[in-house]
């Protein structure tokens, strides 16, 4: 991936490394002004997680896009160079379980061996872990190279909980922008408040990139379509082949599957690259044979730290025989953990 569209080299470098950046973008007042058109057109807000892109009314979507464009265009032009606009819309997450968003990546819509596609995600209200803040797994845009579409499974479908537990939550102020590579693994927290979380999304690609669309058909083969630049404003029938565009290819394809061990290795490598200590979210925390906490932190004797279990506690709580406790896999895991944590 060699394309460069950020004018600021530091922002581009962070985006390339982590798969996303968070920046101050527009004011809270401007975010509120953008939201007004949504509330004017949606007197009854759809329940759950809703994208205006799903609306078949093309005129409504064009009106919304024009309203957003008027406010965001100057900011977008200041931030990006050599880029192409794909349109904008709203995402609304209402309170409750129906607004739950699974761990996912966005569709593959460009040739990702040369380019990337990105979304500028802007909350119109302050977001935090209680009302639908963004969650992301830094560096995960480099994990897989599978074809992504609404009709194809993800390689990590059996590892969603593992990925969720290792993601970070990003609280944001209204008007800030979370700009992410479509290949980065992300999601959002459940909205447990009494008010919907409304956000604006604005998609861009490098100007040389051409849009494409993948669809798994009834025979199990994958169809590839060359698509116009207004694809996101015109396509609404999620899960169906597009009614426009030009079919360019059809081929057999099987999504590669991954397992928890492979996911753990990818996450560990990404954290090590960023000098971030690993999170331990397994049901049973790893056991470290270490001195008691008082010798490490100066705390009370026998008091456990966040990442260690005192040796004397192990003696009293782990009654397994020596050969069961110190198996070869456990010893290897212990060495790996000590290297990573220290």
Rosetta blueprint (number, residue, H / E / L):
1 X L
2 X L
3 X L
4 X L
5 X L
6 X E
7 X L
8 X L
9 X H
10 X H
11 X H
12 X H
13 X H
14 X H
15 X H
16 X H
17 X H
18 X H
19 X L
20 X E
21 X E
22 X E
23 X E
24 X E
25 X L
26 X L
27 X L
28 X H
29 X H
30 X H
31 X H
32 X H
33 X H
34 X H
35 X H
36 X H
37 X H
38 X H
39 X H
40 X H
41 X H
42 X L
43 X L
44 X L
45 X L
46 X L
47 X L
48 X L
49 X E
50 X E
51 X E
52 X H
53 X H
54 X H
55 X L
56 X L
57 X L
58 X H
59 X H
60 X H
61 X H
62 X H
63 X H
64 X H
65 X H
66 X H
67 X H
68 X H
69 X H
70 X H
71 X H
72 X H
73 X H
74 X H
75 X H
76 X H
77 X H
78 X H
79 X H
80 X E
81 X L
82 X L
83 X E
84 X E
85 X E
86 X E
87 X E
88 X E
89 X E
90 X E
91 X E
92 X E
93 X E
94 X L
95 X L
96 X L
97 X H
98 X H
99 X H
100 X L
101 X E
102 X E
103 X E
104 X E
105 X L
106 X L
107 X L
108 X L
109 X L
110 X L
111 X L
112 X L
113 X L
114 X L
115 X L
116 X L
117 X E
118 X E
119 X E
120 X E
121 X E
122 X E
123 X E
124 X L
125 X L
126 X L
127 X E
128 X L
129 X L
130 X L
131 X E
132 X L
133 X L
134 X E
135 X E
136 X E
137 X L
138 X L
139 X L
140 X H
141 X H
142 X H
143 X L
144 X L
145 X L
146 X L
147 X L
148 X L
149 X L
150 X L
151 X L
152 X L
153 X L
154 X L
155 X L
156 X L
157 X H
158 X H
159 X H
160 X H
161 X H
162 X H
163 X H
164 X H
165 X H
166 X L
167 X L
168 X E
169 X E
170 X E
171 X L
172 X E
173 X L
174 X L
175 X L
176 X E
177 X E
178 X E
179 X E
180 X E
181 X E
182 X L
183 X L
184 X L
185 X L
186 X E
187 X E
188 X E
189 X L
190 X L
191 X E
192 X L
193 X L
194 X L
195 X L
196 X L
197 X E
198 X E
199 X E
200 X E
201 X E
202 X E
203 X E
204 X E
205 X E
206 X E
207 X L
208 X L
209 X L
210 X L
211 X L
212 X E
213 X E
214 X E
215 X E
216 X E
217 X L
218 X L
219 X L
220 X L
221 X L
222 X E
223 X E
224 X E
225 X E
226 X E
227 X L
228 X L
229 X L
230 X L
231 X H
232 X H
233 X H
234 X H
235 X L
236 X L
237 X L
238 X L
239 X L
240 X L
241 X L
242 X L
243 X L
244 X L
245 X L
246 X E
247 X E
248 X E
249 X E
250 X E
251 X E
252 X L
253 X L
254 X L
255 X L
256 X L
257 X L
258 X L
259 X L
260 X H
261 X H
262 X H
263 X H
264 X H
265 X H
266 X H
267 X H
268 X H
269 X H
270 X H
271 X H
272 X H
273 X H
274 X L
275 X L
276 X L
277 X L
278 X L
279 X L
280 X L
281 X L
282 X L
283 X L
284 X L
285 X L
286 X L
287 X L
288 X L
289 X L
290 X E
291 X L
292 X L
293 X H
294 X H
295 X H
296 X H
297 X H
298 X L
299 X L
300 X L
301 X L
302 X L
303 X L
304 X L
305 X L
306 X L
307 X L
308 X L
309 X L
310 X E
311 X H
312 X H
313 X H
314 X H
315 X H
316 X H
317 X H
318 X L
319 X L
320 X L
321 X L
322 X H
323 X H
324 X H
325 X H
326 X L
327 X L
328 X H
329 X H
330 X H
331 X H
332 X H
333 X H
334 X H
335 X H
336 X H
337 X H
338 X H
339 X H
340 X H
341 X H
342 X L
